[in-house]
Amino acid sequence: MNLSRGRLRMGESSGQAVAEFAMVLPLMLFLFLGMVELGNALAVSQSLTRLSREAANIASRGTRLDTVLTVVAANGSDLKFIERGGSVVSRIGVRADGLEILEQVSSPGFEGRSLLGAVGTDPVSFASYGMEAGNTHYVVEIFYRYSPITPFARLFESALPDPIYERAVF
């Protein structure tokens, strides 16, 4: 039984599909791993946002600042927070003429410092709109060095901030 000219019988294909797949596979793999990495980075960022908000909420209820740091470290254990980051909890007082950092505590072993400033100074990059004199606000800053999970770490490093910074104010 002869087939018409130009059609190949099963088993006589030239391997074109395999060659095309081999050319497209690296691109597909790169896109897939990029989506996985981006998804993981967003999940970590969301976890850090929730962690900073919960910590600021706890601090605003009168909990000691060093206890708030303990809560942050315990709740960030799934992210290996102690090894990869740190946090700073600040108590900010509102005066008639501005703001002042009244108290500040950093995570044990964390060598970074607050982006707000030091105790006794006016906080940097902190708006005081709608804050009444005599009030106290609590700020929790979280710093985290993200570690990529895919083998293309060098390609994705430039797309992510180092460290990831989250801040919550209550």
Stockholm file with secondary structure:
# STOCKHOLM 1.0

chainA/1-170         MNLSRGRLRMGESSGQAVAEFAMVLPLMLFLFLGMVELGNALAVSQSLTRLSREAANIASRGTRLDTVLTVVAANGSDLKFIERGGSVVSRIGVRADGLEILEQVSSPGFEGRSLLGAVGTDPVSFASYGMEAGNTHYVVEIFYRYSPITPFARLFESALPDPIYERAVF
#=GR chainA/1-170 SS CCCCTTCCCTTCCCSHHHHHHHHHHHHHHHHHHHHHHHHHHHHHHHHHHHHHHHHHHHHHTTCCHHHHHHHHHHHTGGGTHHHHEEEEEEEEEEETTEEEEEEEEECTTCCCCCSSCCTTSCCTTCCCTTCCTTCEEEEEEEEECCCCCSTTHHHHHTTSCSSEEEEEEC
#=GC SS_cons         CCCCTTCCCTTCCCSHHHHHHHHHHHHHHHHHHHHHHHHHHHHHHHHHHHHHHHHHHHHHTTCCHHHHHHHHHHHTGGGTHHHHEEEEEEEEEEETTEEEEEEEEECTTCCCCCSSCCTTSCCTTCCCTTCCTTCEEEEEEEEECCCCCSTTHHHHHTTSCSSEEEEEEC
//
